[in-house]
């Protein structure tokens, strides 16, 4: 006989629709739009949102009154992401990688809004970098973004890519592309070298690399990131930092069941 459905709390399930709508949105939402996306009236949505604000799951901008996910939602999301096997495997290798590189390291995954930092580790004498856990990295001006953009589907990055290209066309930044053709050339270069790289582009005086880690199906599951001051960070494609990141990312990929392509042999 089929098992009897377990009793639940319907109001919790109904209210989750609001959180899910915010998670799928690419920007904060007005109350009426949020309610509509969750399939409920604005008045009903507001009652849930009051409670969610008290819990820190939702925040409301006092100026434009739009709602967005709050710090408690971020904490839950990061905790879930950190429990992913790939992230756990990568974190276990951070200390050894730090010994080889000597610069700030991070782990990024593809989140609801793009490449998202889920782990951050600094050496004792690190230069302070204004990045935090949960930060979403731009596709065109960060090593992390360039790496993910080169390996995830075109459909996944399309809205973010269009927005960034428009912004860069108005205000160019470093070596960041301002046209779709230039962006595609940049992604091809990233695939060719097996690394995303920036020098003095996203943050003044900071250089960085990001190496992709793939799973058994060939999908990029995370990026290994390192960054440091341009003056002391080896930003050469075949330099110490690049080679250490690639060795680690390739070994992680093998551990996750990926097959290395020709020319990717561990060295």
Buried (B, 14 or more C-beta within 10 A) or exposed (E): EEEEEEEEEEEEEBBEBBBEBBBEBEEBBEBEBBBBBBEBEBEBBBEBBEEBBEEBBBBBEEEEEBBBBBEBBBBEBBEEBBEBEBBEBBBEBBEEBBEBBBBBBBBBBBBEBBBBBBBBBBBEEBBEBEBEBBBBBBBBBBBBBBBBBBBBEEEEBEEBBEEBBEBBEEEEBEBBBBEEEBBBEBBEBBBEBBBBBBBBBBBEEBBBBBBBBBBEEEBBBBBBBBBBBBEEBBBEBEEBBBBBBBBBBBBBBBBBEBEEEEEBEEE
